[in-house]
Amino acid sequence: MNKSWRTYLLWFAQEHIEFRFAEIDSLLSLFSIEMRFAQKPNNEPYWIVEFASENDVKLLASRSVSLRNCLELWGHEKDMWKLHEKLKCYPKHLMDPYFQPNISFKIEVETFCRHFTQKQKVDKLETFSYLPVQGPVNLKNPDVTLQYIEYYGTVANNPPELPYDVFFGRWVASGLRQLIRKFSLKTRKFIGNTSMDPQLSLLMANQACVKDGDIVLDPFVGSGSLLVAAAEFGGYVFGTDIDYLMLHGRTRPSRITQKRREKDESIRANMRQYNLEHKYLDVLVNDFSVPFWKNDCQFDAIITDPPYGIREATERVGTSKENYTVSEEHLSTHIPAKIEYGISNIYRDLLLFSANHLKVGGRVVCWFPVFREDYNENGLPTHPCLRLIANCEQALSKVTSRRLLTFVKVRQPTEAELDLKHNEITDFREKYFIIREETRKEKRMREAQVREENRLRHERDNTVNA
């Protein structure tokens, strides 16, 4: 059966640009949607693509947080007048269903990276008077919304006089950007120092292909931001963390205006706040380096942000003392000592755990810190049962960034593959503090040099005045 492909314009928010492909590709895989590019995308905030069904477009938009909106593209040119000529030749039978006497409409004018007054926008709108519209205008709740868009590039402080591209089409669907505001950390009940930004949390859940009924684990759960995102998309969520005080809401408050935590602050309280408590399984105090789960326990997805040892400690239960034992009388009140849990070991354990406890076809999505000048894909953590399918960078500073890695489990591991040695991974924490100390020394030397120059200048001025 032949498919009737139509052209659509996908317009993205100009945020986390590198994550667009990974998110959209994951959602296409999740929903088994076929999409093809009508024009190869570059760095513009839009894609021109083709779908065989408008329902596929709506389904994609219903989960994407990168997408602002989607249009059925009726015309695309380099200037308005060429666009008008193209629209006048657009097949009438494709327009007619939306231009009936009983169908209300409105036309919106949008400009990207350049501001126009309302009057200027109305003047542009009136040039479309030739469209064969028949129904009434309805600005608040129309049956059909048409959009004219002018694209002036991405440099807001120096836009060109004329647009680079102009588009006209019928609005089909908007993305899920409203969730970013809904899950804002500013209004969330319980947060920590490293609570994940809601947009990134949602992107991670999408890249993990979380769907209704999935069992999702975050083994470094912290304040549970990733659980909120996974639960919103239908997953039943479980978390573990070694930080007893964090999981019990007893750490120092992260908000400057808050002197002490409220009694009911917890991950469960966050789930209750968003009406997601029915998706909450539990969180446990657990040392991830110690085997805890039965071998036949499997998860549909693992999404996590392991600690880097900068703002949160990288610790595991242990002691440097030899032959250390705890007497039976002190055992009930004993608080285990902790030692350094290096980043290299954290990621080795995470991928080994994923190879053992993920379902085949399941995904693990995790952040990995890097120094930008040293970055090499060969230095990323690997496992033969896990295939890296996405690798997106979020810059943190001029010298550091973190990369969102998405792995899919392709097969079950052999016995030997459950105890593999990890490839060599740069110790991010150690190098971070070395560089920070070197930067501080350079700053002190510059300040000392400036003070000395000021002193000499002051002495010369006094000599001249004398």
C-alpha positions as CSV (number, residue, x, y, z in Angstrom):
1,M,0.0,0.0,0.0
2,N,1.5,3.4,-1.0
3,K,2.0,5.9,1.7
4,S,0.9,9.5,1.2
5,W,3.9,11.4,2.4
6,R,3.4,15.1,3.3
7,T,6.0,17.8,4.3
8,Y,6.1,19.2,7.8
9,L,8.0,21.8,9.6
10,L,9.3,20.9,13.0
11,W,10.3,24.0,15.0
12,F,12.5,23.6,18.0
13,A,13.2,25.6,21.1
14,Q,16.7,27.1,20.9
15,E,17.9,25.2,24.0
16,H,20.0,22.1,24.4
17,I,20.5,22.1,20.7
18,E,22.7,19.0,20.6
19,F,20.0,16.9,22.3
20,R,17.4,17.3,19.5
21,F,18.5,14.4,17.4
22,A,18.9,12.0,20.3
23,E,15.4,12.8,21.7
24,I,13.6,12.7,18.4
25,D,15.4,9.6,17.3
26,S,14.5,7.9,20.6
27,L,10.8,8.9,20.2
28,L,10.7,7.7,16.6
29,S,12.0,4.3,17.8
30,L,9.6,4.2,20.8
31,F,6.5,4.8,18.7
32,S,7.8,3.0,15.6
33,I,7.3,6.1,13.5
34,E,9.0,6.5,10.1
35,M,10.3,10.0,9.3
36,R,12.5,11.2,6.5
37,F,14.3,14.5,5.9
38,A,13.1,16.6,3.0
39,Q,16.0,18.9,3.7
40,K,19.2,18.1,5.6
41,P,19.2,20.0,8.9
42,N,22.1,22.2,9.9
43,N,22.2,24.4,13.0
44,E,18.8,26.1,12.3
45,P,16.0,25.7,14.9
46,Y,13.8,23.9,12.4
47,W,13.7,20.7,10.4
48,I,11.8,20.1,7.1
49,V,10.7,16.5,7.2
50,E,8.1,14.1,5.8
51,F,5.6,11.9,7.5
52,A,3.2,9.4,6.1
53,S,0.5,10.2,8.6
54,E,-0.4,13.4,10.5
55,N,-1.2,11.2,13.5
56,D,2.6,10.3,13.6
57,V,3.4,14.0,13.9
58,K,0.9,14.5,16.7
59,L,2.3,11.4,18.5
60,L,5.8,12.7,18.3
61,A,4.9,16.1,19.5
62,S,2.9,14.6,22.4
63,R,6.2,13.5,24.0
64,S,8.9,15.8,22.8
65,V,10.1,18.6,25.1
66,S,12.5,19.9,22.4
67,L,9.8,20.7,20.0
68,R,7.9,24.0,20.1
69,N,5.4,23.2,17.4
70,C,4.8,21.4,14.1
71,L,3.3,22.7,10.9
72,E,2.0,21.1,7.8
73,L,4.3,23.0,5.4
74,W,2.4,24.7,2.5
75,G,5.3,26.9,1.4
76,H,9.0,27.6,2.0
77,E,11.0,30.3,0.2
78,K,13.7,32.8,0.7
79,D,11.4,35.9,0.6
80,M,7.7,36.7,1.1
81,W,6.8,37.4,-2.5
82,K,8.2,34.1,-3.8
83,L,6.3,32.4,-1.0
84,H,3.0,34.1,-2.2
85,E,3.6,32.8,-5.7
86,K,4.2,29.3,-4.4
87,L,1.0,29.4,-2.2
88,K,-1.1,30.5,-5.1
89,C,0.0,27.3,-6.9
90,Y,-0.6,25.0,-3.9
91,P,-3.0,22.2,-4.7
92,K,-6.6,23.4,-4.1
93,H,-7.8,20.0,-2.9
94,L,-5.3,20.1,-0.1
95,M,-6.4,23.5,1.2
96,D,-10.2,23.1,0.8
97,P,-10.8,20.9,3.8
98,Y,-9.6,23.7,6.1
99,F,-11.3,26.6,4.2
100,Q,-15.0,25.6,4.7
101,P,-17.7,28.1,5.7
102,N,-18.3,26.3,9.0
103,I,-14.6,26.2,9.9
104,S,-13.1,29.1,11.9
105,F,-9.5,30.2,11.5
106,K,-6.8,32.6,12.4
107,I,-3.4,33.5,10.9
108,E,-0.4,34.1,13.1
109,V,2.7,36.0,12.2
110,E,5.9,35.0,13.9
111,T,9.5,36.3,13.5
112,F,12.5,34.4,14.8
113,C,15.4,36.6,16.2
114,R,13.9,39.9,15.1
115,H,11.1,42.0,16.7
116,F,8.3,43.7,14.8
117,T,5.4,45.8,16.1
118,Q,1.9,44.5,16.0
119,K,1.1,46.9,13.1
120,Q,4.0,45.6,11.1
121,K,2.8,42.0,11.7
122,V,-0.7,43.0,10.6
123,D,0.6,44.5,7.4
124,K,2.4,41.2,6.7
125,L,-0.7,39.3,7.5
126,E,-2.8,41.3,5.1
127,T,-0.6,40.3,2.1
128,F,-2.3,36.8,2.4
129,S,-5.7,38.2,1.5
130,Y,-5.8,36.0,-1.6
131,L,-6.2,32.8,0.5
132,P,-9.6,31.2,-0.3
133,V,-10.8,31.4,3.4
134,Q,-14.6,31.2,3.9
135,G,-15.2,30.6,7.6
136,P,-15.2,33.2,10.4
137,V,-12.1,34.6,12.2
138,N,-11.7,33.3,15.7
139,L,-8.6,34.6,17.5
140,K,-9.1,32.7,20.8
141,N,-10.1,29.1,19.8
142,P,-10.1,28.6,16.0
143,D,-10.6,25.3,14.3
144,V,-7.6,26.0,12.1
145,T,-4.5,28.0,12.8
146,L,-2.3,29.1,10.0
147,Q,1.2,30.5,10.6
148,Y,3.6,32.7,8.7
149,I,7.1,32.6,10.0
150,E,10.2,34.7,9.1
151,Y,13.6,33.4,10.1
152,Y,16.4,35.9,10.7
153,G,19.1,33.6,11.9
154,T,20.2,33.0,15.5
155,V,22.2,36.1,16.3
156,A,19.7,38.2,18.1
157,N,21.8,41.4,18.5
158,N,22.6,41.7,14.8
159,P,19.8,40.4,12.6
160,P,19.8,40.9,8.8
161,E,17.5,43.4,7.2
162,L,15.7,40.7,5.2
163,P,14.8,37.1,6.5
164,Y,16.9,34.2,5.4
165,D,13.8,32.0,5.1
166,V,10.0,32.3,5.2
167,F,7.5,29.6,5.9
168,F,3.7,29.2,5.7
169,G,1.7,26.3,6.9
170,R,-1.1,24.9,9.1
171,W,-0.5,24.3,12.7
172,V,-0.7,20.6,13.6
173,A,0.6,20.2,17.2
174,S,2.7,21.8,19.9
175,G,5.4,20.0,21.9
176,L,5.3,19.2,25.6
177,R,7.2,22.3,26.7
178,Q,4.6,23.1,29.4
179,L,6.0,20.3,31.5
180,I,9.2,22.3,32.0
181,R,7.2,24.9,33.9
182,K,5.1,22.3,35.7
183,F,8.2,20.6,37.1
184,S,10.1,23.8,37.9
185,L,12.5,23.4,40.8
186,K,11.4,26.8,42.1
187,T,8.0,25.3,43.1
188,R,9.0,21.7,43.9
189,K,8.5,20.5,47.5
190,F,11.9,18.7,47.9
191,I,15.1,19.6,46.2
192,G,18.8,19.2,46.8
193,N,22.0,20.9,45.7
194,T,22.3,18.8,42.5
195,S,18.6,18.4,41.6
196,M,18.4,17.9,37.9
197,D,16.9,20.6,35.7
198,P,13.4,19.5,34.7
199,Q,14.0,19.9,30.9
200,L,17.1,17.7,31.1
201,S,15.2,15.2,33.3
202,L,12.4,14.9,30.7
203,L,15.0,14.6,27.9
204,M,16.6,11.7,29.7
205,A,13.3,9.9,30.2
206,N,12.6,10.3,26.5
207,Q,16.0,9.0,25.5
208,A,15.4,6.0,27.8
209,C,12.1,5.4,25.9
210,V,10.1,5.2,29.1
211,K,6.6,4.1,28.5
212,D,3.5,3.0,30.4
213,G,4.2,0.1,32.7
214,D,8.0,0.3,32.6
215,I,10.0,-0.4,35.7
216,V,12.6,2.4,35.9
217,L,15.6,2.6,38.3
218,D,17.8,5.5,39.4
219,P,20.7,4.0,41.4
220,F,22.0,7.4,42.4
221,V,18.6,9.0,43.1
222,G,19.5,12.0,45.2
223,S,16.3,14.1,45.5
224,G,14.5,12.1,42.8
225,S,14.2,14.5,39.9
226,L,14.7,11.7,37.3
227,L,12.0,9.6,39.0
228,V,9.5,12.5,38.5
229,A,10.2,12.7,34.8
230,A,10.0,8.9,34.3
231,A,6.8,8.6,36.3
232,E,5.2,11.4,34.2
233,F,5.7,9.2,31.1
234,G,4.2,6.2,32.7
235,G,7.1,4.4,34.4
236,Y,6.9,2.8,37.8
237,V,10.0,4.3,39.5
238,F,12.5,3.0,42.1
239,G,15.6,4.7,43.5
240,T,18.6,3.9,45.6
241,D,21.3,6.1,47.2
242,I,24.0,5.9,49.8
243,D,23.0,9.2,51.4
244,Y,20.8,8.4,54.3
245,L,20.2,12.0,55.2
246,M,19.2,13.0,51.7
247,L,16.7,10.2,51.3
248,H,15.1,11.1,54.7
249,G,15.0,14.8,54.0
250,R,17.4,15.8,56.7
251,T,20.2,17.5,54.8
252,R,20.7,21.3,54.9
253,P,18.1,23.1,52.8
254,S,19.2,24.1,49.3
255,R,17.0,27.2,49.1
256,I,18.7,30.3,50.5
257,T,15.5,31.6,52.1
258,Q,14.8,28.3,53.9
259,K,16.5,27.8,57.3
260,R,15.3,24.3,58.0
261,R,13.6,21.5,56.0
262,E,10.0,20.8,56.6
263,K,9.1,17.5,58.2
264,D,7.3,16.1,55.1
265,E,10.1,16.9,52.5
266,S,10.9,13.7,50.6
267,I,10.9,12.1,47.1
268,R,7.5,10.7,47.9
269,A,6.2,14.2,48.7
270,N,7.4,15.3,45.2
271,M,5.5,12.5,43.6
272,R,2.4,13.4,45.6
273,Q,2.8,17.0,44.5
274,Y,2.5,16.0,40.9
275,N,-0.2,13.4,41.4
276,L,2.3,10.6,40.5
277,E,2.4,8.8,43.8
278,H,0.7,5.8,42.2
279,K,3.9,5.4,40.1
280,Y,6.2,5.5,43.1
281,L,7.6,2.1,44.2
282,D,10.2,3.1,46.8
283,V,13.7,4.4,47.5
284,L,16.3,2.5,49.5
285,V,19.5,3.5,51.2
286,N,22.0,1.4,49.3
287,D,25.7,1.2,48.5
288,F,25.8,0.7,44.7
289,S,29.2,-0.9,44.8
290,V,27.8,-3.9,46.8
291,P,25.6,-6.5,45.0
292,F,22.1,-6.1,46.2
293,W,19.6,-7.3,43.6
294,K,18.8,-10.9,42.7
295,N,20.2,-11.8,39.3
296,D,16.7,-12.3,37.8
297,C,15.6,-8.8,38.8
298,Q,15.4,-6.8,35.6
299,F,14.5,-3.2,34.7
300,D,13.1,-1.7,31.5
301,A,15.3,1.5,31.9
302,I,18.0,2.9,34.1
303,I,18.4,6.7,34.1
304,T,20.9,8.3,36.5
305,D,23.4,11.1,37.2
306,P,26.2,9.5,39.2
307,P,28.2,11.8,41.5
308,Y,31.4,13.4,40.2
309,G,32.9,14.1,43.6
310,I,32.7,17.9,43.2
311,R,29.4,19.1,44.7
312,E,28.4,15.6,45.9
313,A,30.9,13.0,47.4
314,T,31.7,9.8,45.6
315,E,31.6,7.3,48.4
316,R,31.1,3.7,49.2
317,V,30.9,1.7,52.4
318,G,34.4,0.6,53.5
319,T,37.4,1.3,55.7
320,S,41.1,1.7,55.3
321,K,41.7,-0.2,58.6
322,E,42.9,-3.8,58.3
323,N,40.9,-6.6,60.0
324,Y,38.2,-4.2,61.2
325,T,35.3,-5.7,63.0
326,V,32.2,-4.4,64.8
327,S,31.3,-6.0,68.1
328,E,27.8,-7.5,68.4
329,E,26.8,-5.0,71.1
330,H,27.5,-2.0,68.8
331,L,26.2,-3.6,65.7
332,S,22.6,-2.3,66.0
333,T,23.8,1.4,66.3
334,H,26.8,1.1,64.0
335,I,27.1,3.6,61.1
336,P,29.4,2.2,58.4
337,A,32.5,4.1,57.5
338,K,32.9,5.3,53.9
339,I,35.8,5.5,51.6
340,E,36.4,7.1,48.1
341,Y,34.4,5.5,45.3
342,G,36.3,6.5,42.2
343,I,34.6,7.6,39.0
344,S,36.2,4.9,37.1
345,N,34.8,2.3,39.4
346,I,31.3,3.9,39.5
347,Y,30.9,3.7,35.7
348,R,32.4,0.2,35.6
349,D,29.8,-0.9,38.1
350,L,27.0,1.0,36.4
351,L,27.6,-0.7,33.1
352,L,28.1,-4.1,34.6
353,F,24.9,-3.7,36.5
354,S,23.0,-2.6,33.4
355,A,24.4,-5.5,31.4
356,N,23.0,-7.9,34.1
357,H,19.8,-6.2,35.2
358,L,18.5,-4.4,32.1
359,K,16.0,-6.2,29.8
360,V,17.4,-6.8,26.3
361,G,16.4,-3.7,24.3
362,G,16.3,-1.6,27.5
363,R,18.3,1.6,27.8
364,V,20.6,3.1,30.3
365,V,20.9,6.9,30.2
366,C,23.6,8.5,32.3
367,W,25.8,11.7,32.5
368,F,29.6,11.4,32.2
369,P,31.9,14.3,33.1
370,V,34.8,15.2,30.8
371,F,37.5,17.9,30.3
372,R,36.7,19.3,26.9
373,E,40.3,19.5,25.7
374,D,40.9,15.8,26.6
375,Y,37.7,14.4,25.3
376,N,38.0,11.3,23.2
377,E,35.1,8.9,22.5
378,N,37.6,6.0,23.2
379,G,37.7,7.2,26.8
380,L,34.0,6.7,27.4
381,P,32.9,3.7,29.5
382,T,31.9,0.6,27.5
383,H,30.6,-2.9,27.8
384,P,30.2,-5.5,25.0
385,C,26.5,-6.0,25.8
386,L,25.7,-2.3,25.6
387,R,25.7,-0.3,22.4
388,L,26.2,3.5,22.6
389,I,23.5,5.1,20.5
390,A,23.6,8.7,21.6
391,N,26.3,11.0,23.0
392,C,25.3,14.7,23.7
393,E,27.4,17.4,25.3
394,Q,26.3,20.0,27.8
395,A,29.0,22.6,28.4
396,L,29.6,23.4,32.0
397,S,32.5,25.9,31.6
398,K,35.2,26.7,29.2
399,V,37.2,23.6,30.2
400,T,34.6,21.1,31.5
401,S,31.4,19.6,30.2
402,R,29.3,16.5,30.8
403,R,28.0,14.1,28.1
404,L,24.6,12.4,28.2
405,L,25.3,8.8,27.1
406,T,22.5,6.5,26.0
407,F,23.2,2.8,25.7
408,V,20.9,0.0,24.6
409,K,21.3,-3.5,25.8
410,V,21.8,-5.7,22.7
411,R,22.1,-9.2,24.3
412,Q,22.5,-11.0,27.6
413,P,26.1,-11.2,29.1
414,T,28.2,-14.3,29.4
415,E,29.7,-15.2,32.8
416,A,33.0,-13.7,31.8
417,E,31.3,-10.4,30.8
418,L,29.9,-9.9,34.3
419,D,33.3,-9.3,35.7
420,L,35.1,-7.3,33.0
421,K,37.8,-4.8,33.8
422,H,36.9,-1.3,32.7
423,N,38.7,0.7,30.1
424,E,40.9,3.5,31.4
425,I,38.8,6.5,32.4
426,T,40.3,9.9,33.4
427,D,39.7,10.7,37.0
428,F,37.6,13.8,36.5
429,R,37.6,14.8,40.2
430,E,41.4,14.6,40.7
431,K,42.1,16.6,37.6
432,Y,39.3,19.1,38.4
433,F,40.9,20.0,41.8
434,I,44.4,20.1,40.3
435,I,43.3,22.6,37.6
436,R,41.3,24.6,40.1
437,E,44.3,25.0,42.4
438,E,46.5,26.0,39.4
439,T,43.9,28.6,38.4
440,R,43.8,30.0,42.0
441,K,47.6,30.2,42.0
442,E,47.6,32.0,38.7
443,K,44.9,34.4,40.0
444,R,47.0,35.1,43.2
445,M,50.1,35.8,41.1
446,R,48.2,38.2,38.8
447,E,46.7,40.0,41.8
448,A,50.2,40.2,43.4
449,Q,51.6,41.6,40.2
450,V,48.9,44.2,39.9
451,R,49.5,45.3,43.6
452,E,53.3,45.6,42.9
453,E,52.6,47.7,39.7
454,N,50.3,49.9,41.7
455,R,52.9,50.3,44.4
456,L,55.6,51.3,41.9
457,R,53.3,53.7,40.2
458,H,52.4,55.3,43.5
459,E,56.1,55.7,44.4
460,R,56.8,57.3,41.0
461,D,53.9,59.7,41.4
462,N,55.1,60.7,44.9
463,T,58.6,61.3,43.5
464,V,57.3,63.5,40.7
465,N,55.2,65.5,43.1
466,A,58.1,66.1,45.4
